[in-house]
Amino acid sequence: MKLLLTVLVLCSSVLSHAQKFHFGIKANAAISDVSITMIKRERPYFNESTHSKVGFCGGLFAEVPLFKYASVQAEALYSNAGFRYDYRFGDERSYNYTINYWSFPFVVKARLKGFALVGGVQYSSLISAKKSPANNESKIIDDPDVKSSHQPEEWALVYGIEYTAPFGLGANIRYHYGLTSISKPSPPALSYQEQVYLVDDKIYNSIIQFGIYWRFLK
């Protein structure tokens, strides 16, 4: 949280001293999945796998030129993440996890003739997390709300490329690499069927975003 406040203060300072800045809106499709570090491997599951889900990411941004070929940009976004988790426990089961965040990327851009390389960090605050059966064989869930089993905050690296046309319309593609685990391990006393995530597993978001944006105040 202290790091987030530092980033916000820095963004405010840059914007307040900037002679010129660009304000805009963006809307992206998001293909999300997770990578899992399995610390505890003793489990009765077989053929475990995760699969990507398609979601949405959109919001506002403000860009401040530093000099001709470089700028910084702060964003405030609503973003979807999640994945489908398949495994065998007697029969084949499959569940969808849908995770929603308020996300705040802060990136640096290197520009050349409309193109820009983008890289920076992103802080996300959890809004909600839901679990639902993805096939008829999966057990119906008594309580689909699994927010309490997820970390309330996430940090990630973001990087990508974008192109802005002279009249302000742009297109971008960006990769989100999770730095902090999104999972709160279930208490060991719970059975495997009751656990939302397996004990001690570390689960990281892995998201590709692509879409369009419109930049105002040129």
Secondary structure by P-SEA (a helix, b strand, c coil): caaaaaaaaaaaaaaaaccccccccbbbbbbcccccccccccccccccbbbbbbbcccccbbbbbcccccccccccccccbbbbbbbbcccbbbbbbbbbbbbbbbbbbbbcccbbbbbbbbbbbbcbbbbbbcccccccccccccccccccbbbbbbbbcccccccccccbbbbbbbcccccccccccccccccccccbbbbbbbbbbbbccccccc
